[in-house]
Amino acid sequence: MKVSDILLLKGNSLYVAQADDALADAVTLMAEKDVGSLVVLEHGDVVGMLTFREVIQAIAKNGGSLGTVRVRSVMDDAPLTCTSETELDEVRRMILDHHARYMPVMDSRQLTGVVSLYDVAKAVVDSQNFENKLLKAYIRDWPESESSTPSEN
């Protein structure tokens, strides 16, 4: 399974912030859209990733307030990325190795989506459920062995 398979099932909704946006506005968008991350753009290019992790750190650093903080000052400016052709096993390894929860999908410098730890986990569980159904159907339709037929004497 590839990232493109996840995006096909997930859909292509993308939520973005500009690097110079107020962090408070970005947080409001995250809350309104019920998402845990925003891809950060500047002049149309991906320059970072804003997740709830960076938001919480900014709130803690600023005594519980977002104040006039800009997205640029708290975003992850080197987010882990993948392509739509990246295999799911590779994405799982990358997520685990780097403790990432969200990963922009880039194809030829073009943002095509975001996959999350949830998306990856759901794809794995769905795949396993499908395989289990196939195996159960196969076992249920298992032909009787020759030893179970009456022998001729």
C-alpha positions in Angstrom: 0.0 0.0 0.0 1.2 3.5 -0.8 0.5 7.0 0.5 -1.6 7.6 -2.7 -4.0 4.8 -1.5 -4.4 6.6 1.8 -5.1 9.9 0.2 -7.5 8.4 -2.2 -9.6 7.1 0.7 -9.1 10.1 2.9 -9.9 12.8 0.4 -7.8 15.8 -0.5 -8.9 18.4 2.1 -5.9 20.5 3.0 -5.7 23.2 5.7 -2.9 25.7 5.5 -1.6 28.7 7.3 0.7 31.4 6.1 4.0 31.8 7.9 3.2 35.4 8.9 -0.3 34.6 10.2 -1.0 35.2 13.9 -0.8 31.9 15.8 -4.2 32.7 17.4 -5.8 32.7 13.9 -4.1 29.4 13.0 -5.3 27.9 16.3 -8.8 29.1 15.6 -8.7 27.5 12.1 -7.4 24.2 13.6 -10.3 24.3 16.1 -13.0 25.1 13.5 -11.8 22.4 11.1 -11.1 19.9 14.0 -7.6 19.2 12.7 -4.3 18.7 14.6 -2.1 20.3 12.0 -1.7 23.0 9.4 0.8 23.0 6.6 2.6 26.4 6.6 3.1 28.2 3.3 5.1 31.2 2.2 4.8 32.4 -1.4 3.1 29.2 -2.3 5.9 27.0 -1.0 5.8 24.7 2.0 8.0 26.1 4.7 6.8 24.3 7.8 4.2 22.4 9.7 2.2 23.6 12.7 0.8 21.0 15.0 -0.8 21.0 18.4 2.6 20.1 19.8 4.1 23.5 18.7 0.9 25.3 19.8 1.1 23.8 23.3 4.8 24.7 23.6 4.1 28.3 22.6 1.3 28.6 25.1 3.5 27.2 27.9 6.4 29.5 26.9 4.1 32.6 26.9 2.5 32.0 30.2 -0.8 30.6 28.9 -1.2 33.2 26.2 -0.8 33.3 22.4 -0.3 37.1 22.4 1.1 38.4 19.1 3.1 35.2 18.3 3.4 34.5 14.6 3.1 31.0 13.1 6.7 31.3 11.7 8.2 31.6 15.2 6.7 28.3 16.5 6.3 26.1 13.4 8.5 23.1 12.6 10.5 24.5 9.8 11.9 21.1 8.7 8.9 18.8 8.7 9.2 15.2 7.7 7.7 14.6 4.2 6.9 11.8 1.9 5.6 11.4 -1.6 2.4 9.7 -2.9 4.6 6.8 -4.0 6.1 6.2 -0.6 5.2 2.7 0.7 3.1 2.5 3.9 5.7 0.5 5.7 8.3 3.3 5.1 5.8 5.9 6.4 5.3 3.9 9.5 9.0 3.6 10.1 9.5 7.4 9.5 6.7 8.3 11.9 8.0 6.0 14.6 11.7 7.0 14.2 11.0 10.7 14.2 8.0 10.8 16.6 6.0 12.6 13.9 2.2 12.7 13.9 1.6 14.5 10.6 3.5 14.3 7.4 3.0 16.6 4.3 2.9 14.6 1.0 5.0 16.4 -1.6 5.2 15.4 -5.3 7.7 17.5 -7.3 7.6 20.3 -4.7 3.8 20.3 -4.9 1.8 19.7 -1.8 -0.7 17.0 -2.5 -1.9 16.1 1.0 -1.1 15.3 4.6 -1.1 11.9 6.2 -1.4 11.5 9.9 -0.5 8.8 12.4 -4.3 8.2 12.6 -4.5 7.8 8.8 -1.6 5.3 8.8 -3.1 3.3 11.7 -6.5 3.2 10.1 -5.0 2.0 6.8 -3.1 -0.8 8.6 -6.2 -1.9 10.6 -8.4 -1.8 7.5 -5.9 -3.8 5.5 -5.7 -6.4 8.3 -9.5 -6.6 8.6 -9.7 -7.2 4.8 -7.0 -9.9 5.0 -8.8 -11.6 7.9 -12.1 -11.6 5.9 -10.4 -13.2 3.0 -8.7 -15.8 5.2 -12.0 -16.7 6.9 -13.8 -17.0 3.6 -11.0 -19.2 2.3 -11.1 -21.5 5.4 -14.9 -21.7 5.3 -14.7 -22.8 1.7 -11.8 -25.2 2.3 -12.4 -28.4 0.3 -12.9 -31.6 2.3 -9.7 -33.7 2.3 -9.6 -37.1 0.7 -9.1 -38.8 4.1 -12.6 -37.7 5.2 -14.4 -39.5 2.3 -15.4 -43.0 2.9 -12.8 -45.5 1.7 -13.7 -48.3 -0.7 -13.1 -51.9 0.5 
